[in-house]
Amino acid sequence: MGRRALRNACLGFLTELGQSALAYQQYQGADNMTDAMAALTCLAQLDCAERDKALEAFYGAVEGRAPRRGQVARKCKPVLGCRTRSGGCAGCCRTRRSI
């Protein structure tokens, strides 16, 4: 087991024992998504003030970044034979990614 996985497993045990401040501290100081999501997952299962603060921070950080379901994630780059006429992607090129 790697150090990060071990640390996050221990964090899960400690939050179950009431150490939600440790999970919030890890969430605030996380420099990678694995640590941030491990801390957020631990906090999401508890009913504490740290959970509300962490979830608000997370939603504030990702708001407006991810495309909504059905939107094109990348701008369409028309290729030879593209059926796109007025800006919207018709799905005939390789750059279209629906989510």
Residue pairs with C-beta under 8 A, 6 or more apart in sequence:
1 9
4 34
4 35
7 35
8 34
8 35
8 38
8 39
11 22
11 23
11 26
11 38
11 39
11 42
12 38
12 41
12 42
14 22
14 23
15 22
15 23
15 42
15 43
15 45
15 46
20 42
20 43
20 46
20 48
20 50
20 51
21 50
23 39
23 42
23 43
23 50
23 54
24 39
24 43
24 50
24 53
24 54
26 35
26 38
26 39
27 35
27 36
27 39
27 40
27 43
27 54
27 57
27 58
28 57
30 36
30 39
36 58
39 54
40 54
40 55
40 58
43 50
43 51
43 54
43 55
44 51
44 55
66 99
67 73
67 99
68 99
69 99
70 98
70 99
71 98
71 99
72 89
72 96
72 97
72 98
73 97
73 98
73 99
74 95
74 96
74 97
75 95
76 82
76 84
76 88
76 89
76 93
76 95
76 96
77 93
77 95
78 84
78 93
79 92
79 93
79 94
81 92
82 90
82 92
82 93
83 90
83 92
84 90
84 92
84 93
89 95
89 96
